[in-house]
Amino acid sequence: MITTTNITELRKIRATLPAPVGLVPTMGYLHEGHLSLVRRASQECRSVIVSIFVNPTQFGPNEDFARYPRDIPQDLQLLEKENVDVVWTPTPEIMYPSGFQTWVSVEEITKTLEGKMRPGHFRGVTTIVSKLFNATQPNRAYFGQKDAQQALVIRQMTEDLNFPVEIVICPTIREPDGLAMSSRNVYLNPAERKAATVLWRALYTARQAYENGERNAKTLREIMLDILNKEPLAQVQYVSCADIHTLLEWEDQIQGMALLSMAVLIGKTRLIDNIVLGGTLSQ
């Protein structure tokens, strides 16, 4: 496994890699969710690049950039075991040099959900991902469904800008009790960790109602909200039942695929989760 920070060196290494090349972009502090993406890439590609970069431009001024968990030595140990070919660990100075002034923005589908709650977040995401694509020139790039809106935004950007990259969206990996794996779960104390399962219980109950024939979006949102509100440690930021393509809320009956999603504060830790009704985001 080759590890590099320098972008010039990265490009030289990239030129020697057998195709197809898969890219797994991460912010590090890796868990089984990340490693599932690496394994999928390894199955489908002859070469795998993993990037580790905590991207400052996707964090808001009152968010957790400074304390976001980091452990590069542990990450490298995990990736070595997965037979990754290249790990790229650029610095903020490399990705955003002095005088940087070019941004990539996706418009409509960033206006709802996470985009509405976190202004500027997706501009940071799409800018950094476009830079990662430019530097690594992957044939495929792997993202998790846990960040469903992010994956859909990146897919839109890739299509709009004609990047020759296949976007592969992989299933959310969960703990045995249903909690979606996330680097931020480390922030939870034992009581909060127990309370955090309420996100999955709300989604699961709404999905059961859908599978039993419920198609009214308002009813499904109410089912989720009712369960979340019964958890004292949970502070709901939003619950959503949205069209999978536009991410606009279904106002009445669901017609086609829907994304059930939510953002919830458990104590001071912000968690998101989702499921898809009537289909799948996976490729």
C-alpha positions as a printed Julia matrix, in Angstrom:
283×3 Matrix{Float64}:
   0.0    0.0     0.0
   1.34   3.4    -1.01
   0.58   6.44    1.12
   1.08   9.94   -0.18
   0.1   13.5     0.61
   1.61  15.2    -2.44
  -0.74  15.63   -5.41
   2.05  15.48   -8.01
   3.24  12.18   -6.58
  -0.35  10.93   -6.51
  -0.77  11.6   -10.22
   2.44   9.74  -11.04
   1.23   6.76   -9.02
  -2.22   6.94  -10.62
  -0.68   6.65  -14.09
   0.73   3.24  -13.16
  -2.47   1.72  -11.73
  -4.32  -0.99  -13.66
  -7.87  -0.02  -14.63
 -10.58   0.09  -13.58
  -9.67   2.31  -10.63
 -12.1    2.74   -7.75
 -12.07   5.74   -5.41
 -13.44   5.71   -1.87
 -13.5    9.3    -0.54
 -13.52   9.48    3.28
 -12.96  11.9     6.13
 -11.14   9.21    8.06
 -11.81   7.69   11.48
 -12.82   4.63    9.53
 -15.44   2.1    10.6
 -17.16  -0.89    9.01
 -19.32   1.41    6.91
 -16.24   2.84    5.19
 -14.63  -0.58    4.93
 -17.73  -1.97    3.22
 -17.18   0.63    0.48
 -13.52  -0.37    0.2
 -14.48  -4.03   -0.12
 -17.06  -3.27   -2.79
 -14.46  -1.25   -4.7
 -11.96  -4.11   -4.38
 -14.51  -6.56   -5.8
 -15.28  -4.39   -8.81
 -11.96  -2.69   -9.56
  -8.39  -3.78  -10.2
  -7.02  -0.81   -8.22
  -8.42   1.04   -5.21
  -7.57   4.54   -3.98
  -8.84   5.78   -0.61
  -8.68   9.48    0.19
  -8.68  10.72    3.79
  -9.41  14.41    4.17
 -11.53  16.21    6.76
 -12.91  18.86    4.44
 -13.22  22.21    6.25
 -15.48  23.81    3.64
 -18.4   21.46    4.31
 -18.55  22.4     8.0
 -20.53  25.4     9.16
 -19.13  27.97   11.62
 -20.85  26.33   14.62
 -20.21  22.72   13.58
 -17.68  20.16   14.75
 -14.72  20.56   12.36
 -12.14  21.12   15.11
 -13.23  18.13   17.17
 -14.17  15.8    14.32
 -12.5   12.47   15.22
  -9.19  11.75   13.51
  -6.84   8.74   13.73
  -4.7    8.4    10.61
  -2.43   5.62   12.01
  -5.47   3.47   12.84
  -7.02   4.22    9.44
  -3.86   3.13    7.64
  -3.75  -0.12    9.6
  -7.32  -0.92    8.62
  -6.73  -0.08    4.96
  -3.53  -2.14    4.85
  -5.6   -5.19    5.84
  -8.01  -4.48    2.97
  -5.19  -4.49    0.4
  -5.85  -0.92   -0.73
  -3.39   0.22   -3.4
  -3.1    3.93   -2.59
  -4.11   6.13    0.34
  -4.09   9.85   -0.35
  -4.01  12.16    2.67
  -3.9   15.73    1.33
  -3.69  18.75    3.63
  -6.03  21.76    3.61
  -3.18  23.8     2.11
  -3.01  21.41   -0.85
  -6.75  21.33   -1.46
  -7.39  25.03   -0.75
  -4.19  26.96   -1.48
  -3.88  30.66   -0.81
  -6.11  32.62   -3.17
  -8.53  29.74   -3.81
 -11.76  31.1    -5.3
 -13.42  28.43   -7.46
 -16.49  26.53   -6.26
 -18.8   23.85   -7.64
 -22.49  24.16   -6.79
 -25.45  21.92   -7.54
 -28.66  23.91   -7.39
 -32.13  22.45   -6.84
 -31.56  19.21   -4.91
 -29.3   20.97   -2.4
 -32.07  23.35   -1.27
 -33.89  20.86    0.97
 -33.1   18.6     3.94
 -29.38  18.82    4.8
 -28.87  21.7     2.38
 -31.57  23.73    4.11
 -30.25  22.93    7.59
 -26.57  23.46    6.73
 -26.16  26.38    4.3
 -23.01  26.05    2.2
 -22.49  22.41    3.19
 -23.05  20.92   -0.24
 -20.99  23.57   -1.98
 -18.1   22.31    0.12
 -18.94  18.69   -0.65
 -19.25  19.07   -4.42
 -16.16  21.24   -4.66
 -13.97  18.77   -2.78
 -15.37  15.73   -4.59
 -14.76  17.35   -7.97
 -11.17  18.03   -6.87
 -10.78  14.42   -5.71
 -12.1   13.19   -9.07
  -9.72  15.5   -10.91
  -6.71  14.33   -8.91
  -7.41  10.58   -8.88
  -9.21  10.12  -12.23
 -11.27   7.15  -11.0
 -13.49   4.96  -13.15
 -15.85   4.37  -10.23
 -16.43   6.19   -6.95
 -18.13   4.68   -3.91
 -20.47   6.43   -1.48
 -22.75   5.2     1.3
 -26.52   5.53    1.37
 -26.38   6.84    4.96
 -25.58  10.23    3.4
 -28.28   9.75    0.77
 -28.72  13.38   -0.24
 -24.96  13.76   -0.56
 -24.78  10.71   -2.82
 -27.61  12.01   -5.01
 -26.03  15.47   -5.2
 -22.7   13.96   -6.25
 -24.44  11.8    -8.84
 -26.13  14.93  -10.24
 -22.84  16.84  -10.31
 -21.1   13.95  -12.06
 -23.76  13.83  -14.76
 -23.93  17.59  -15.19
 -20.17  18.06  -15.5
 -19.64  14.94  -17.65
 -17.17  13.34  -15.27
 -16.36   9.89  -16.71
 -17.01   8.34  -13.3
 -19.64   5.77  -12.32
 -21.18   6.69   -8.95
 -21.83   3.56   -6.89
 -24.14   4.02   -3.89
 -23.76   1.23   -1.32
 -26.14   0.18    1.49
 -25.97   1.7     4.95
 -24.07  -0.49    7.41
 -25.72  -0.73   10.82
 -24.85  -1.83   14.33
 -26.75  -4.92   15.58
 -29.35  -2.65   17.23
 -29.95  -0.74   13.98
 -27.94   2.43   14.58
 -26.29   3.53   11.34
 -22.51   3.45   11.62
 -21.0    6.93   11.74
 -17.72   8.44   12.87
 -19.78  10.8    15.03
 -21.2    7.92   17.1
 -18.01   8.16   19.17
 -19.4   11.38   20.67
 -22.33   9.54   22.32
 -22.19   8.67   26.01
 -23.81   5.34   27.06
 -27.27   6.83   27.68
 -27.15   8.75   24.39
 -25.91   5.67   22.53
 -28.96   3.75   23.75
 -31.27   6.63   22.85
 -29.78   6.92   19.34
 -31.51   3.71   18.26
 -34.71   5.76   18.1
 -33.76   6.91   14.58
 -33.79   3.37   13.23
 -36.95   2.46   15.16
 -38.75   5.44   13.63
 -37.63   4.57   10.1
 -38.34   0.87   10.54
 -41.86   1.5    11.86
 -42.66   3.85    8.97
 -41.35   1.29    6.49
 -43.55  -1.38    8.05
 -46.55   0.89    7.6
 -45.57   1.44    3.94
 -45.21  -2.3     3.39
 -48.66  -2.78    4.91
 -50.12  -0.4     2.32
 -49.77   3.09    3.79
 -48.97   5.58    1.02
 -49.85   8.91    2.63
 -46.63  10.87    3.13
 -48.03  12.98    5.96
 -49.01   9.84    7.86
 -45.54   8.34    7.44
 -43.92  11.54    8.69
 -46.26  11.53   11.7
 -45.35   7.92   12.5
 -41.65   8.8    12.56
 -42.15  12.02   14.51
 -44.32  10.32   17.13
 -41.62   7.74   17.9
 -38.83  10.33   17.95
 -40.75  12.64   20.27
 -41.11   9.86   22.84
 -37.33   9.76   23.33
 -36.37  12.43   25.93
 -32.79  12.78   24.67
 -33.85  13.33   21.04
 -34.33  16.78   19.54
 -35.78  16.51   16.04
 -34.45  18.85   13.36
 -36.51  17.38   10.52
 -38.33  14.3     9.32
 -38.95  13.91    5.62
 -40.79  11.8     3.08
 -39.46  13.13   -0.21
 -39.46  12.27   -3.89
 -36.26  10.33   -4.57
 -35.42  12.38   -7.66
 -36.23  15.95   -6.63
 -35.98  15.58   -2.82
 -39.14  17.67   -2.57
 -41.66  16.52    0.03
 -44.5   14.29   -1.04
 -47.52  16.28    0.12
 -50.17  13.58   -0.3
 -49.91  10.08   -1.75
 -46.47   8.72   -2.62
 -46.16   8.0    -6.31
 -42.92   6.22   -7.13
 -39.88   5.99   -4.88
 -39.56   7.96   -1.66
 -36.69   8.81    0.66
 -37.59   8.7     4.33
 -34.94  10.69    6.18
 -34.32  12.56    9.39
 -31.82  14.63   11.32
 -31.92  14.34   15.1
 -29.8   15.74   17.91
 -29.05  13.14   20.58
 -27.64  15.29   23.33
 -25.21  17.49   21.39
 -24.52  14.95   18.64
 -26.27  15.4    15.32
 -27.23  12.13   13.63
 -28.86  11.5    10.25
 -30.4    8.35    8.8
 -32.68   7.27    5.98
 -34.31   4.44    4.08
 -35.7    4.23    0.56
 -39.28   3.1    -0.1
 -40.25   1.43   -3.36
 -36.76   0.77   -4.66
 -33.1    1.29   -3.89
 -30.29   3.8    -4.48
 -27.75   1.0    -4.81
 -26.16   0.17   -8.12
